[in-house]
Amino acid sequence: MKAAPRGPMIVPDHQYLDTLMPTSPESRAIAKLAWEAAWERLGNALRPPEGYPEPTPEELAQCYWNAQSRLDEVRVAFNVQPPQ
């Protein structure tokens, strides 16, 4: 049995979160792992491990926006509405 073709990963737009359907267990797992990695990266940027340089404001902003984007992907994957 052939696997279904996979499309590109979708970065959700906030206004469409309420119209998206739940996704497959695999895509939920991928979204969760991507969120966990982004969360860890943001944590390391906020409190760099010993011996690591402080992030620039641009690097810190990039970590924040990456984490926000990954959290939005988790919301879509699990069909969770953002807080109002």
Secondary structure, DSSP 4 states (H G I P E B T S, - for coil): -PPPP--PPPPPPGGGGGGPPP--HHHHHHHHHHHHHHHHHHHHHHSPPTTPPPPPHHHHHHHHHHHHHHHHHHHHHTT-PPP-
